[in-house]
Amino acid sequence: MSLSNSIAQMILQMLDRDGATEIQRNEFAQLMGCVPSQINYVLSSRFTPEQGYIVESRRGGGGYIRIRRVNLDRGVMLMHVINSVGGTLDEQTCRAHITNLKYGSFLDEQTAKLLLAATSDTCLRVLPQEQRDTARASIFKQLLLALN
């Protein structure tokens, strides 16, 4: 198991107790045998609002990182993603949104596959490269609205 997976597993176990946990980044990094920036990476990539988590931090001597699991309904989550997408959306970021929604059980496997296909560079290849990200953002938002 990779270090990132181990860190995420440990945090998930802590969250399973009551849906929230507080950690001290440096102490947690020492416990996990890694640098503190590795903890930041895991939090920013695996504990996002799109995945149903709120991460708060307080810096300083008594600083902490508080992670809470939130239960958003599907409609609220889809609207959150729609509102977070600007006028352009690259393929990698779009794929990450879809993966996060699937991981959070907001999309089923078939719907995720359809969204990935409809927003892929392969599908948008008829457009000039400089127009693809704008078209992808529009298509992605409209498809999510249709699911809501």
Rosetta blueprint (number, residue, H / E / L):
1 M L
2 S L
3 L H
4 S H
5 N H
6 S H
7 I H
8 A H
9 Q H
10 M H
11 I H
12 L H
13 Q H
14 M H
15 L H
16 D H
17 R H
18 D H
19 G L
20 A E
21 T E
22 E E
23 I E
24 Q L
25 R H
26 N H
27 E H
28 F H
29 A H
30 Q H
31 L H
32 M H
33 G L
34 C L
35 V L
36 P H
37 S H
38 Q H
39 I H
40 N H
41 Y H
42 V H
43 L H
44 S H
45 S H
46 R H
47 F L
48 T L
49 P H
50 E H
51 Q H
52 G L
53 Y E
54 I E
55 V E
56 E E
57 S E
58 R E
59 R L
60 G L
61 G L
62 G L
63 G L
64 Y E
65 I E
66 R E
67 I E
68 R E
69 R E
70 V L
71 N L
72 L L
73 D L
74 R H
75 G H
76 V H
77 M H
78 L H
79 M H
80 H H
81 V H
82 I H
83 N H
84 S H
85 V L
86 G L
87 G L
88 T L
89 L L
90 D L
91 E H
92 Q H
93 T H
94 C H
95 R H
96 A H
97 H H
98 I H
99 T H
100 N H
101 L H
102 K H
103 Y H
104 G L
105 S L
106 F L
107 L L
108 D L
109 E H
110 Q H
111 T H
112 A H
113 K H
114 L H
115 L H
116 L H
117 A H
118 A H
119 T L
120 S L
121 D L
122 T L
123 C L
124 L L
125 R L
126 V L
127 L L
128 P L
129 Q H
130 E H
131 Q H
132 R H
133 D H
134 T H
135 A H
136 R H
137 A H
138 S H
139 I H
140 F H
141 K H
142 Q H
143 L H
144 L H
145 L H
146 A H
147 L H
148 N L
